[in-house]
C-alpha cells in the first residue's frame, strides 16, 4: 500500500496467484471506493503516486518464470509505466526488460526516480531521469561492504528533501548523502550472535527520523514476526516501536 501525496487515496496490488496476474488498484479514503487501474495484461509489481497526485508510476513485468531450476518463479522483464489516477492514458516509459526493477520512489519535483535495478546482469541502486530515462548509478565513495558486491545492496529510499537515501546490506542499514556520496551505518547486527535482516526503511516528513523493519534470524530461520524501529538521525538513537502499536 502507498498513500497519495494528499493522503486521500491508497495504491495497492490485487494478485491472482492461480492465474499469475497482478493489477494496480486505488482505494478512495473518502468514498471507500476501489478502482482497478490496470487491465491484467502486465503483471504489476509495485506503484507510486507522482507528486501532483493525478499521475501514477508503476513497474510491470512481461514474464513470470524461473530462469534456473533452483530459483522460484518470479516476475522479470520489468519496465516502468505511467498511468492517470483514474486508470486512463497508460504509457510505457522504458525498454529495460529488467531482471529486477524495485523500490521505486520519486523526488519532490517528480522528474527523478530512485530504484534498485538489474539490467543485463548489471545491478545496483540508480537514479533515473524521467525526461530521457538515463540511468545514474549511486555508488558510495566509502563502500561499506566491498567484499560482498553491490548485488547485496537494496531497498533504497529517498529522504523527503531528496538530500540523502537509505539502503540495506545483509544485517545492516545505511544512509548515504547524495552530495558527497558518503554513507554512514545507522544499524547493524553484522558479526553479532543475535542477527536480524533489515527489510525496508522510510524517512519521516522532517528528515530527522528513519523508520525501518527487520526480521530476526533464529536457528538459521527468519522470524515470522517483523520488528519495527525508529532511528533519530540527530541523536543517533534507535528505539523499538511496539507493533501492533499500543497507541
MDAnalysis code that builds the backbone (N, CA, C; Angstrom):
import MDAnalysis as mda
import numpy as np

u = mda.Universe.empty(741, n_residues=247, atom_resindex=np.repeat(np.arange(247), 3), trajectory=True)
u.add_TopologyAttr("name", ["N", "CA", "C"] * 247)
u.add_TopologyAttr("resid", np.arange(1, 248))
u.add_TopologyAttr("resname", ["UNK", "UNK", "UNK", "UNK", "UNK", "UNK", "UNK", "UNK", "UNK", "UNK", "UNK", "UNK", "UNK", "UNK", "UNK", "UNK", "UNK", "UNK", "UNK", "UNK", "UNK", "UNK", "UNK", "UNK", "UNK", "UNK", "UNK", "UNK", "UNK", "UNK", "UNK", "UNK", "UNK", "UNK", "UNK", "UNK", "UNK", "UNK", "UNK", "UNK", "UNK", "UNK", "UNK", "UNK", "UNK", "UNK", "UNK", "UNK", "UNK", "UNK", "UNK", "UNK", "UNK", "UNK", "UNK", "UNK", "UNK", "UNK", "UNK", "UNK", "UNK", "UNK", "UNK", "UNK", "UNK", "UNK", "UNK", "UNK", "UNK", "UNK", "UNK", "UNK", "UNK", "UNK", "UNK", "UNK", "UNK", "UNK", "UNK", "UNK", "UNK", "UNK", "UNK", "UNK", "UNK", "UNK", "UNK", "UNK", "UNK", "UNK", "UNK", "UNK", "UNK", "UNK", "UNK", "UNK", "UNK", "UNK", "UNK", "UNK", "UNK", "UNK", "UNK", "UNK", "UNK", "UNK", "UNK", "UNK", "UNK", "UNK", "UNK", "UNK", "UNK", "UNK", "UNK", "UNK", "UNK", "UNK", "UNK", "UNK", "UNK", "UNK", "UNK", "UNK", "UNK", "UNK", "UNK", "UNK", "UNK", "UNK", "UNK", "UNK", "UNK", "UNK", "UNK", "UNK", "UNK", "UNK", "UNK", "UNK", "UNK", "UNK", "UNK", "UNK", "UNK", "UNK", "UNK", "UNK", "UNK", "UNK", "UNK", "UNK", "UNK", "UNK", "UNK", "UNK", "UNK", "UNK", "UNK", "UNK", "UNK", "UNK", "UNK", "UNK", "UNK", "UNK", "UNK", "UNK", "UNK", "UNK", "UNK", "UNK", "UNK", "UNK", "UNK", "UNK", "UNK", "UNK", "UNK", "UNK", "UNK", "UNK", "UNK", "UNK", "UNK", "UNK", "UNK", "UNK", "UNK", "UNK", "UNK", "UNK", "UNK", "UNK", "UNK", "UNK", "UNK", "UNK", "UNK", "UNK", "UNK", "UNK", "UNK", "UNK", "UNK", "UNK", "UNK", "UNK", "UNK", "UNK", "UNK", "UNK", "UNK", "UNK", "UNK", "UNK", "UNK", "UNK", "UNK", "UNK", "UNK", "UNK", "UNK", "UNK", "UNK", "UNK", "UNK", "UNK", "UNK", "UNK", "UNK", "UNK", "UNK", "UNK", "UNK", "UNK", "UNK", "UNK", "UNK", "UNK", "UNK", "UNK", "UNK", "UNK", "UNK", "UNK", "UNK"])
u.atoms.positions = np.array([
    [0.830, -1.213, 0.000],
    [0.000, 0.000, 0.000],
    [0.865, 1.266, 0.000],
    [0.433, 2.265, -0.767],
    [1.154, 3.536, -0.864],
    [0.131, 4.671, -0.798],
    [0.373, 5.645, 0.073],
    [-0.504, 6.812, 0.170],
    [-0.316, 7.749, -1.015],
    [-1.378, 8.440, -1.396],
    [-1.274, 9.558, -2.325],
    [-0.648, 10.741, -1.592],
    [-0.109, 11.736, -2.317],
    [0.500, 12.896, -1.645],
    [-0.443, 13.608, -0.681],
    [-1.737, 13.676, -1.031],
    [-2.708, 14.346, -0.163],
    [-3.253, 13.433, 0.931],
    [-2.923, 12.149, 0.852],
    [-3.404, 11.205, 1.858],
    [-4.857, 10.815, 1.684],
    [-5.429, 11.105, 0.509],
    [-6.848, 10.817, 0.292],
    [-7.079, 9.534, -0.507],
    [-6.007, 8.863, -0.911],
    [-6.133, 7.618, -1.667],
    [-4.949, 6.707, -1.354],
    [-5.146, 5.420, -1.595],
    [-4.101, 4.422, -1.365],
    [-3.981, 3.550, -2.607],
    [-2.757, 3.357, -3.088],
    [-2.481, 2.396, -4.152],
    [-2.186, 1.044, -3.530],
    [-2.655, -0.025, -4.179],
    [-2.294, -1.366, -3.719],
    [-2.373, -2.331, -4.888],
    [-1.794, -3.521, -4.727],
    [-1.813, -4.554, -5.750],
    [-2.876, -5.583, -5.438],
    [-3.553, -6.057, -6.473],
    [-4.512, -7.148, -6.351],
    [-3.986, -8.301, -7.196],
    [-3.576, -9.397, -6.534],
    [-2.935, -10.505, -7.241],
    [-3.835, -11.732, -7.308],
    [-3.839, -12.376, -8.472],
    [-4.481, -13.658, -8.661],
    [-3.364, -14.687, -8.804],
    [-3.098, -15.436, -7.744],
    [-1.968, -16.356, -7.751],
    [-2.190, -17.530, -8.698],
    [-3.443, -17.925, -8.887],
    [-3.733, -19.041, -9.786],
    [-3.520, -18.659, -11.246],
    [-3.939, -17.457, -11.599],
    [-3.817, -17.005, -12.988],
    [-2.526, -16.231, -13.234],
    [-1.733, -16.024, -12.200],
    [-0.477, -15.270, -12.287],
    [-0.699, -13.881, -12.884],
    [-1.697, -13.191, -12.355],
    [-1.934, -11.807, -12.752],
    [-1.823, -10.901, -11.532],
    [-1.485, -9.664, -11.776],
    [-1.367, -8.674, -10.707],
    [-1.747, -7.317, -11.271],
    [-2.740, -6.688, -10.647],
    [-3.212, -5.392, -11.116],
    [-3.039, -4.314, -10.055],
    [-2.954, -3.084, -10.539],
    [-2.852, -1.933, -9.666],
    [-4.255, -1.389, -9.395],
    [-4.548, -1.169, -8.125],
    [-5.859, -0.643, -7.721],
    [-5.667, 0.559, -6.806],
    [-6.718, 1.378, -6.727],
    [-6.692, 2.509, -5.798],
    [-7.910, 2.446, -4.891],
    [-7.722, 2.942, -3.685],
    [-8.802, 2.993, -2.700],
    [-9.003, 4.441, -2.299],
    [-10.205, 4.976, -2.553],
    [-10.535, 6.352, -2.192],
    [-10.904, 6.410, -0.716],
    [-10.151, 7.190, 0.071],
    [-10.355, 7.232, 1.514],
    [-11.673, 7.897, 1.891],
    [-12.203, 8.742, 1.009],
    [-13.453, 9.451, 1.308],
    [-14.685, 8.633, 0.929],
    [-14.692, 8.080, -0.297],
    [-15.857, 7.338, -0.767],
    [-15.782, 5.849, -0.436],
    [-14.592, 5.376, -0.025],
    [-14.341, 3.955, 0.256],
    [-14.469, 3.097, -1.013],
    [-14.354, 3.716, -2.178],
    [-14.484, 3.011, -3.448],
    [-13.133, 2.492, -3.919],
    [-13.125, 1.255, -4.430],
    [-11.932, 0.649, -5.012],
    [-12.036, 0.718, -6.532],
    [-10.965, 1.191, -7.180],
    [-10.928, 1.283, -8.637],
    [-9.755, 0.474, -9.168],
    [-10.040, -0.438, -10.093],
    [-8.983, -1.202, -10.756],
    [-8.402, -0.337, -11.870],
    [-7.089, -0.109, -11.840],
    [-6.467, 0.838, -12.754],
    [-5.837, 0.184, -13.983],
    [-5.402, -1.072, -13.862],
    [-4.749, -1.756, -14.979],
    [-5.623, -2.908, -15.471],
    [-5.244, -3.467, -16.639],
    [-6.119, -4.422, -17.321],
    [-5.652, -5.868, -17.234],
    [-4.649, -6.158, -16.419],
    [-4.193, -7.529, -16.260],
    [-3.217, -8.010, -17.316],
    [-2.973, -7.226, -18.347],
    [-2.054, -7.644, -19.411],
    [-0.594, -7.571, -18.959],
    [-0.314, -6.687, -18.020],
    [1.033, -6.559, -17.458],
    [0.981, -6.908, -15.975],
    [1.893, -7.739, -15.532],
    [1.952, -8.131, -14.128],
    [2.590, -6.993, -13.335],
    [1.788, -6.271, -12.574],
    [2.274, -5.097, -11.842],
    [2.984, -5.547, -10.562],
    [4.188, -5.031, -10.341],
    [4.969, -5.411, -9.157],
    [4.934, -4.351, -8.061],
    [4.786, -3.080, -8.420],
    [4.622, -2.011, -7.434],
    [4.276, -0.718, -8.149],
    [3.791, 0.244, -7.372],
    [3.425, 1.529, -7.950],
    [3.590, 2.651, -6.945],
    [3.589, 3.882, -7.445],
    [3.696, 5.043, -6.571],
    [3.053, 6.247, -7.242],
    [2.527, 7.156, -6.444],
    [1.948, 8.391, -6.963],
    [3.048, 9.381, -7.349],
    [2.804, 10.147, -8.400],
    [3.627, 11.308, -8.706],
    [3.275, 12.399, -7.697],
    [4.152, 13.391, -7.483],
    [3.867, 14.455, -6.517],
    [2.584, 15.226, -6.792],
    [2.148, 15.284, -8.073],
    [0.918, 16.026, -8.382],
    [-0.341, 15.279, -7.950],
    [-0.216, 13.993, -7.612],
    [-1.353, 13.216, -7.135],
    [-2.304, 12.743, -8.224],
    [-2.114, 13.220, -9.451],
    [-3.010, 12.847, -10.550],
    [-2.386, 11.831, -11.504],
    [-1.107, 11.583, -11.343],
    [-0.411, 10.613, -12.182],
    [0.256, 9.560, -11.299],
    [0.445, 8.386, -11.872],
    [0.995, 7.245, -11.147],
    [2.084, 6.601, -11.994],
    [3.148, 6.147, -11.349],
    [4.157, 5.325, -11.995],
    [4.049, 3.911, -11.441],
    [4.231, 2.921, -12.312],
    [4.234, 1.552, -11.814],
    [5.204, 0.691, -12.615],
    [5.670, -0.373, -11.986],
    [6.552, -1.337, -12.629],
    [5.722, -2.530, -13.087],
    [5.912, -2.934, -14.332],
    [5.163, -4.050, -14.882],
    [6.079, -5.074, -15.512],
    [5.804, -6.366, -15.253],
    [6.639, -7.452, -15.756],
    [6.004, -8.112, -16.969],
    [6.843, -8.482, -17.933],
    [6.356, -9.170, -19.115],
    [6.468, -10.676, -19.015],
    [7.206, -11.166, -17.993],
    [7.454, -12.601, -17.857],
    [7.345, -13.015, -16.406],
    [6.692, -14.153, -16.161],
    [6.685, -14.778, -14.840],
    [7.340, -16.135, -15.004],
    [8.582, -16.274, -14.560],
    [9.318, -17.513, -14.809],
    [10.421, -17.700, -13.785],
    [11.045, -18.859, -13.821],
    [12.262, -19.108, -13.061],
    [13.350, -19.462, -14.067],
    [14.361, -18.615, -14.151],
    [15.416, -18.814, -15.141],
    [16.376, -19.930, -14.752],
    [16.246, -20.425, -13.537],
    [17.076, -21.524, -13.062],
    [16.194, -22.544, -12.368],
    [16.494, -23.846, -12.512],
    [15.705, -24.872, -11.813],
    [15.736, -24.716, -10.297],
    [16.751, -24.011, -9.796],
    [16.892, -23.807, -8.362],
    [16.129, -22.593, -7.869],
    [15.690, -21.739, -8.786],
    [15.043, -20.476, -8.407],
    [13.527, -20.613, -8.430],
    [12.869, -19.813, -7.618],
    [11.411, -19.792, -7.626],
    [10.920, -18.933, -8.789],
    [9.668, -19.155, -9.179],
    [9.073, -18.329, -10.221],
    [8.930, -16.901, -9.730],
    [9.260, -15.942, -10.573],
    [9.186, -14.537, -10.182],
    [8.973, -13.679, -11.423],
    [8.454, -12.463, -11.251],
    [8.279, -11.550, -12.390],
    [9.621, -11.000, -12.888],
    [9.807, -11.014, -14.200],
    [11.022, -10.481, -14.822],
    [10.635, -9.688, -16.076],
    [11.651, -9.235, -16.827],
    [11.429, -8.368, -17.993],
    [10.551, -7.192, -17.579],
    [11.015, -6.468, -16.563],
    [10.218, -5.414, -15.940],
    [10.568, -4.048, -16.528],
    [9.535, -3.241, -16.779],
    [9.725, -1.872, -17.249],
    [8.831, -0.920, -16.468],
    [9.061, 0.367, -16.689],
    [8.326, 1.419, -15.991],
    [7.204, 1.954, -16.861],
    [6.044, 2.146, -16.244],
    [4.864, 2.647, -16.938],
    [4.294, 3.853, -16.180],
    [3.527, 4.665, -16.899],
    [2.781, 5.747, -16.261],
    [1.307, 5.559, -16.569],
    [0.460, 6.078, -15.684],
    [-0.984, 5.976, -15.859],
    [-1.636, 7.104, -15.057],
    [-2.790, 7.558, -15.510],
    [-3.535, 8.561, -14.760],
    [-4.195, 7.914, -13.542],
    [-4.496, 8.732, -12.544],
    [-5.081, 8.219, -11.305],
    [-6.449, 7.597, -11.517],
    [-7.088, 7.894, -12.659],
    [-8.385, 7.281, -12.954],
    [-8.244, 6.024, -13.819],
    [-7.008, 5.634, -14.128],
    [-6.764, 4.433, -14.912],
    [-6.610, 4.669, -16.405],
    [-6.675, 5.895, -16.846],
    [-6.568, 6.201, -18.274],
    [-5.123, 6.520, -18.666],
    [-4.899, 6.581, -19.974],
    [-3.632, 7.052, -20.559],
    [-2.420, 6.267, -20.076],
    [-2.512, 4.941, -20.108],
    [-1.367, 4.105, -19.746],
    [-0.277, 4.240, -20.809],
    [0.974, 4.341, -20.350],
    [2.088, 4.547, -21.275],
    [3.335, 3.849, -20.749],
    [4.026, 3.141, -21.631],
    [5.295, 2.504, -21.278],
    [6.420, 3.519, -21.413],
    [7.232, 3.666, -20.365],
    [8.254, 4.712, -20.340],
    [9.664, 4.198, -20.631],
    [9.944, 2.929, -20.333],
    [11.295, 2.397, -20.527],
    [11.241, 1.108, -21.346],
    [12.417, 0.699, -21.829],
    [12.577, -0.566, -22.536],
    [13.777, -1.311, -21.954],
    [13.803, -1.412, -20.639],
    [14.936, -2.048, -19.964],
    [14.847, -3.570, -20.000],
    [13.624, -4.130, -19.975],
    [13.437, -5.579, -19.761],
    [14.278, -6.034, -18.576],
    [14.113, -5.341, -17.458],
    [14.960, -5.544, -16.285],
    [14.661, -6.864, -15.585],
    [15.695, -7.486, -15.066],
    [15.544, -8.690, -14.257],
    [14.922, -8.331, -12.912],
    [15.290, -7.140, -12.414],
    [14.662, -6.580, -11.211],
    [14.517, -5.081, -11.380],
    [13.367, -4.550, -10.958],
    [13.096, -3.113, -11.000],
    [12.194, -2.864, -9.791],
    [12.768, -2.389, -8.695],
    [12.019, -2.381, -7.439],
    [12.328, -1.154, -6.594],
    [11.560, -1.017, -5.508],
    [11.766, 0.033, -4.505],
    [11.759, 1.420, -5.141],
    [10.735, 1.700, -5.942],
    [10.693, 2.973, -6.659],
    [10.165, 4.079, -5.743],
    [10.839, 5.218, -5.786],
    [10.363, 6.417, -5.083],
    [10.829, 7.643, -5.850],
    [10.025, 8.707, -5.799],
    [10.262, 9.904, -6.601],
    [10.805, 11.048, -5.767],
    [11.529, 11.948, -6.438],
    [11.932, 13.178, -5.762],
    [10.758, 14.152, -5.729],
    [10.937, 15.275, -5.049],
    [9.843, 16.231, -4.871],
    [9.363, 16.825, -6.191],
    [10.270, 17.017, -7.146],
    [9.888, 17.592, -8.434],
    [9.155, 16.589, -9.313],
    [9.334, 15.315, -9.029],
    [8.700, 14.294, -9.843],
    [9.403, 14.041, -11.158],
    [10.688, 14.424, -11.262],
    [11.411, 14.212, -12.515],
    [12.515, 13.171, -12.400],
    [12.743, 12.642, -11.183],
    [13.801, 11.661, -10.974],
    [13.287, 10.536, -10.086],
    [13.600, 9.311, -10.491],
    [13.138, 8.125, -9.784],
    [14.322, 7.401, -9.149],
    [14.173, 7.037, -7.881],
    [15.160, 6.213, -7.185],
    [14.678, 4.772, -7.226],
    [15.596, 3.808, -7.464],
    [15.176, 2.416, -7.547],
    [16.358, 1.455, -7.434],
    [16.033, 0.175, -7.290],
    [17.015, -0.909, -7.417],
    [16.797, -1.552, -8.777],
    [17.889, -1.730, -9.547],
    [17.799, -2.239, -10.907],
    [18.781, -3.381, -11.143],
    [18.332, -4.364, -11.912],
    [19.238, -5.355, -12.504],
    [18.894, -5.416, -13.981],
    [19.813, -4.936, -14.818],
    [19.610, -4.910, -16.263],
    [20.819, -5.546, -16.935],
    [20.590, -6.635, -17.661],
    [21.652, -7.353, -18.387],
    [22.812, -7.701, -17.457],
    [22.468, -8.168, -16.251],
    [23.484, -8.628, -15.315],
    [24.153, -7.544, -14.506],
    [23.884, -6.276, -14.841],
    [24.468, -5.158, -14.091],
    [23.423, -4.672, -13.095],
    [23.799, -4.598, -11.824],
    [22.808, -4.235, -10.822],
    [23.345, -3.194, -9.857],
    [22.409, -2.547, -9.189],
    [22.772, -1.539, -8.217],
    [21.593, -0.629, -7.918],
    [21.864, 0.418, -7.167],
    [20.871, 1.438, -6.854],
    [21.052, 2.590, -7.841],
    [19.953, 3.027, -8.456],
    [20.043, 4.002, -9.533],
    [19.088, 5.168, -9.316],
    [19.448, 6.311, -9.917],
    [18.539, 7.420, -10.155],
    [18.234, 7.434, -11.645],
    [16.951, 7.527, -11.986],
    [16.535, 7.532, -13.388],
    [15.858, 8.857, -13.707],
    [16.358, 9.535, -14.716],
    [15.724, 10.767, -15.195],
    [14.480, 10.392, -15.988],
    [13.329, 10.910, -15.599],
    [12.090, 10.571, -16.294],
    [11.940, 11.303, -17.626],
    [12.756, 12.314, -17.854],
    [12.670, 13.043, -19.127],
    [13.311, 12.257, -20.264],
    [14.369, 11.503, -19.968],
    [15.066, 10.760, -21.029],
    [15.424, 9.326, -20.622],
    [14.996, 8.892, -19.417],
    [15.246, 7.550, -18.845],
    [16.731, 7.202, -18.746],
    [17.586, 8.228, -18.659],
    [19.014, 7.975, -18.439],
    [19.217, 7.499, -17.002],
    [20.000, 6.432, -16.823],
    [20.250, 5.846, -15.511],
    [21.577, 6.352, -14.951],
    [21.578, 6.722, -13.676],
    [22.810, 7.114, -12.983],
    [22.975, 6.233, -11.752],
    [24.040, 5.472, -11.723],
    [24.260, 4.549, -10.624],
    [24.778, 5.287, -9.392],
    [24.213, 4.973, -8.235],
    [24.650, 5.581, -6.988],
    [25.644, 4.647, -6.306],
    [26.876, 5.094, -6.192],
    [27.919, 4.304, -5.560],
    [28.551, 5.109, -4.430],
    [28.668, 4.503, -3.267],
    [29.276, 5.182, -2.125],
    [30.787, 5.260, -2.316],
    [31.365, 6.437, -2.025],
    [32.816, 6.580, -2.144],
    [33.532, 5.787, -1.058],
    [32.847, 5.578, 0.063],
    [33.382, 4.747, 1.136],
    [32.571, 3.458, 1.204],
    [32.731, 2.630, 0.179],
    [31.953, 1.400, 0.048],
    [31.947, 0.632, 1.373],
    [30.771, 0.448, 1.974],
    [30.728, -0.130, 3.325],
    [31.075, -1.608, 3.385],
    [30.743, -2.356, 2.331],
    [30.998, -3.794, 2.343],
    [31.566, -4.220, 0.982],
    [32.793, -3.812, 0.643],
    [33.318, -4.127, -0.693],
    [33.435, -5.618, -0.955],
    [33.499, -6.418, 0.103],
    [33.679, -7.850, -0.082],
    [32.455, -8.583, -0.573],
    [31.261, -8.014, -0.396],
    [30.047, -8.751, -0.738],
    [29.513, -8.401, -2.121],
    [29.979, -7.311, -2.698],
    [29.483, -6.928, -4.015],
    [28.174, -6.166, -3.935],
    [27.916, -5.370, -4.966],
    [26.763, -4.473, -4.946],
    [25.426, -5.194, -5.074],
    [25.463, -6.471, -5.450],
    [24.202, -7.196, -5.596],
    [23.466, -7.323, -4.273],
    [24.165, -7.152, -3.171],
    [23.540, -7.299, -1.861],
    [22.981, -5.989, -1.318],
    [23.239, -4.874, -1.998],
    [22.669, -3.604, -1.566],
    [21.267, -3.463, -2.143],
    [20.317, -3.021, -1.322],
    [18.963, -2.919, -1.832],
    [18.063, -2.061, -0.980],
    [16.766, -2.109, -1.295],
    [15.713, -1.378, -0.590],
    [16.032, 0.099, -0.414],
    [16.407, 0.814, -1.495],
    [16.704, 2.242, -1.351],
    [15.449, 3.056, -1.068],
    [15.617, 4.151, -0.334],
    [14.504, 5.044, -0.016],
    [15.004, 6.479, 0.016],
    [14.235, 7.382, -0.589],
    [14.568, 8.812, -0.623],
    [14.185, 9.484, 0.695],
    [15.010, 10.425, 1.164],
    [14.556, 11.330, 2.215],
    [13.583, 12.322, 1.592],
    [12.753, 12.959, 2.409],
    [11.721, 13.853, 1.883],
    [12.309, 15.091, 1.212],
    [13.518, 15.504, 1.633],
    [14.159, 16.652, 0.991],
    [15.084, 16.229, -0.143],
    [15.150, 14.906, -0.412],
    [15.939, 14.350, -1.510],
    [17.440, 14.609, -1.390],
    [17.916, 14.857, -0.171],
    [19.341, 15.098, 0.031],
    [20.103, 13.827, 0.399],
    [19.371, 12.787, 0.812],
    [20.029, 11.544, 1.170],
    [19.102, 10.372, 0.886],
    [19.677, 9.190, 0.899],
    [18.889, 7.976, 0.755],
    [19.286, 7.019, 1.878],
    [18.453, 6.020, 2.088],
    [18.819, 4.905, 2.951],
    [18.862, 3.659, 2.082],
    [19.652, 2.673, 2.490],
    [19.681, 1.395, 1.773],
    [20.163, 0.314, 2.720],
    [19.902, -0.933, 2.339],
    [20.252, -2.058, 3.194],
    [21.408, -2.854, 2.605],
    [22.103, -3.540, 3.500],
    [23.057, -4.593, 3.169],
    [22.743, -5.738, 4.130],
    [23.235, -6.945, 3.895],
    [22.934, -8.027, 4.833],
    [23.268, -7.653, 6.273],
    [22.251, -7.630, 7.127],
    [22.357, -7.357, 8.559],
    [22.660, -5.893, 8.873],
    [22.606, -5.000, 7.892],
    [22.987, -3.610, 8.111],
    [22.047, -2.640, 7.393],
    [21.988, -1.416, 7.939],
    [21.219, -0.328, 7.335],
    [22.097, 0.910, 7.272],
    [22.073, 1.593, 6.125],
    [22.928, 2.760, 5.896],
    [22.115, 3.956, 5.410],
    [22.666, 5.136, 5.622],
    [22.218, 6.330, 4.925],
    [23.368, 6.821, 4.057],
    [23.025, 7.481, 2.955],
    [24.040, 7.993, 2.039],
    [23.694, 9.413, 1.654],
    [24.646, 10.325, 1.822],
    [24.487, 11.722, 1.438],
    [24.701, 11.838, -0.067],
    [23.697, 12.337, -0.801],
    [23.791, 12.387, -2.255],
    [24.761, 13.453, -2.752],
    [25.126, 14.411, -1.899],
    [26.053, 15.462, -2.316],
    [27.479, 14.938, -2.415],
    [27.927, 14.209, -1.383],
    [29.307, 13.715, -1.395],
    [29.405, 12.203, -1.572],
    [28.248, 11.536, -1.648],
    [28.165, 10.087, -1.844],
    [28.868, 9.295, -0.727],
    [28.867, 9.842, 0.470],
    [29.417, 9.123, 1.620],
    [28.277, 8.487, 2.409],
    [28.507, 7.257, 2.868],
    [27.455, 6.561, 3.603],
    [27.854, 6.374, 5.066],
    [26.826, 6.195, 5.904],
    [27.004, 6.019, 7.343],
    [26.164, 4.824, 7.782],
    [26.745, 3.944, 8.561],
    [25.989, 2.836, 9.121],
    [25.130, 3.348, 10.263],
    [23.824, 3.047, 10.215],
    [22.923, 3.517, 11.272],
    [22.400, 2.372, 12.133],
    [22.532, 1.143, 11.650],
    [22.063, -0.014, 12.425],
    [22.758, -1.259, 11.903],
    [23.098, -2.196, 12.810],
    [23.786, -3.400, 12.361],
    [23.695, -4.521, 13.392],
    [23.553, -5.754, 12.891],
    [23.761, -6.946, 13.717],
    [24.848, -7.801, 13.073],
    [25.606, -7.224, 12.149],
    [26.655, -7.954, 11.436],
    [27.726, -8.433, 12.419],
    [28.004, -9.734, 12.410],
    [29.020, -10.300, 13.282],
    [28.564, -10.555, 14.702],
    [27.293, -10.257, 15.001],
    [26.781, -10.459, 16.360],
    [26.117, -11.830, 16.477],
    [25.966, -12.292, 17.714],
    [25.313, -13.583, 17.948],
    [23.834, -13.530, 17.573],
    [23.166, -12.448, 17.939],
    [21.753, -12.274, 17.599],
    [21.659, -11.412, 16.351],
    [21.352, -12.045, 15.235],
    [21.337, -11.329, 13.963],
    [19.917, -11.102, 13.476],
    [19.767, -10.039, 12.663],
    [18.478, -9.706, 12.057],
    [18.733, -9.062, 10.703],
    [17.776, -9.205, 9.810],
    [17.913, -8.686, 8.450],
    [16.945, -7.520, 8.241],
    [17.458, -6.334, 7.876],
    [16.545, -5.214, 7.592],
    [15.749, -5.473, 6.323],
    [14.452, -5.124, 6.362],
    [13.559, -5.375, 5.237],
    [13.356, -4.111, 4.407],
    [13.048, -3.005, 5.076],
    [12.809, -1.749, 4.365],
    [13.069, -0.599, 5.321],
    [13.136, 0.612, 4.775],
    [13.278, 1.816, 5.607],
    [12.564, 2.972, 4.919],
    [12.098, 3.930, 5.720],
    [11.419, 5.127, 5.208],
    [11.768, 6.318, 6.092],
    [12.049, 7.461, 5.470],
    [12.283, 8.691, 6.205],
    [10.949, 9.314, 6.599],
    [10.925, 10.011, 7.738],
    [9.712, 10.734, 8.109],
    [9.695, 12.085, 7.395],
    [8.626, 12.841, 7.564],
    [8.456, 14.098, 6.847],
    [9.421, 15.197, 7.253],
    [10.070, 15.044, 8.418],
    [11.007, 16.064, 8.886],
    [12.443, 15.762, 8.495],
    [12.687, 14.577, 7.914],
    [14.035, 14.121, 7.561],
    [14.934, 13.931, 8.780],
    [14.325, 13.846, 9.956],
    [15.103, 13.674, 11.179],
    [15.014, 12.259, 11.747],
    [14.073, 11.466, 11.218],
    [13.933, 10.094, 11.685],
    [13.859, 9.135, 10.501],
    [14.374, 7.942, 10.746],
    [14.316, 6.879, 9.760],
    [13.608, 5.689, 10.405],
    [12.486, 5.283, 9.816],
    [11.767, 4.115, 10.311],
    [12.205, 2.895, 9.508],
    [12.437, 1.781, 10.184],
    [12.847, 0.578, 9.457],
    [12.328, -0.666, 10.162],
    [12.224, -1.738, 9.377],
    [11.713, -3.008, 9.883],
    [12.748, -4.094, 9.650],
    [12.833, -5.052, 10.579],
    [13.803, -6.139, 10.467],
    [13.142, -7.475, 10.796],
    [13.737, -8.544, 10.279],
    [13.358, -9.900, 10.647],
    [14.517, -10.543, 11.385],
    [14.269, -10.977, 12.614],
    [15.298, -11.662, 13.394],
    [15.571, -13.034, 12.783],
    [16.806, -13.508, 12.944],
    [17.208, -14.821, 12.454],
    [17.433, -15.724, 13.657],
    [16.620, -16.760, 13.756],
    [16.681, -17.689, 14.886],
    [16.915, -19.094, 14.344],
    [18.005, -19.708, 14.757],
    [18.366, -21.054, 14.290],
    [18.370, -21.127, 12.759],
    [18.973, -20.103, 12.159],
    [19.150, -20.002, 10.711],
    [17.831, -19.856, 9.951],
    [16.772, -19.502, 10.649],
    [15.483, -19.263, 10.025],
    [14.996, -17.855, 10.361],
    [14.358, -17.192, 9.377],
    [13.795, -15.873, 9.639],
    [12.595, -15.993, 10.567],
    [12.508, -15.065, 11.496],
    [11.331, -14.988, 12.356],
    [10.108, -14.684, 11.508],
    [8.954, -15.133, 11.958],
    [7.715, -14.863, 11.233],
    [7.070, -13.558, 11.683],
    [7.714, -12.872, 12.610],
    [7.213, -11.589, 13.100],
    [8.276, -10.516, 12.911],
    [7.934, -9.460, 12.179],
    [8.872, -8.368, 11.958],
    [8.917, -7.440, 13.167],
    [10.031, -6.762, 13.323],
    [10.196, -5.756, 14.373],
    [10.362, -4.390, 13.715],
    [9.738, -3.374, 14.299],
    [9.760, -2.029, 13.748],
    [10.563, -1.106, 14.654],
    [11.429, -0.272, 14.049],
    [12.292, 0.631, 14.804],
    [12.242, 2.033, 14.209],
    [12.628, 3.012, 15.025],
    [12.892, 4.357, 14.522],
    [14.318, 4.725, 14.899],
    [14.994, 5.411, 13.991],
    [16.363, 5.869, 14.228],
    [16.374, 7.380, 14.117],
    [16.812, 8.056, 15.185],
    [16.887, 9.512, 15.192],
    [18.206, 9.928, 14.542],
    [18.126, 10.601, 13.398],
    [19.317, 10.981, 12.646],
    [20.123, 12.076, 13.332],
    [19.522, 12.734, 14.326],
    [20.221, 13.788, 15.063],
    [20.919, 13.221, 16.285],
    [20.178, 12.484, 17.109],
    [20.744, 11.939, 18.350],
    [21.437, 10.596, 18.140],
    [21.229, 9.967, 16.977],
    [21.787, 8.647, 16.645],
    [21.224, 7.553, 17.555],
    [20.028, 7.743, 18.058],
    [19.410, 6.782, 18.967],
    [18.382, 5.932, 18.233],
    [18.428, 4.617, 18.498],
    [17.470, 3.685, 17.906],
    [16.443, 3.268, 18.949],
    [15.159, 3.297, 18.591],
    [14.088, 2.953, 19.504],
    [13.164, 1.935, 18.843],
    [12.880, 0.839, 19.541],
    [11.943, -0.146, 19.009],
    [10.518, 0.343, 19.213],
    [9.699, 0.173, 18.177],
    [8.298, 0.616, 18.220],
    [7.415, -0.610, 18.408],
    [6.542, -0.625, 19.418],
    [5.634, -1.775, 19.592],
    [4.777, -1.970, 18.353],
    [4.629, -3.213, 17.933],
    [3.849, -3.486, 16.728],
    [3.056, -4.768, 16.915],
    [1.731, -4.709, 16.865],
    [0.930, -3.510, 16.604],
    [1.108, -2.458, 17.706],
    [1.015, -1.201, 17.316],
    [1.219, -0.113, 18.264],
    [0.158, -0.130, 19.351],
    [0.587, 0.175, 20.572],
    [-0.347, 0.201, 21.694],
    [-1.114, 1.504, 21.752],
    [-0.699, 2.487, 20.915],
    [-1.359, 3.796, 20.941],
    [-2.505, 3.831, 19.951],
])
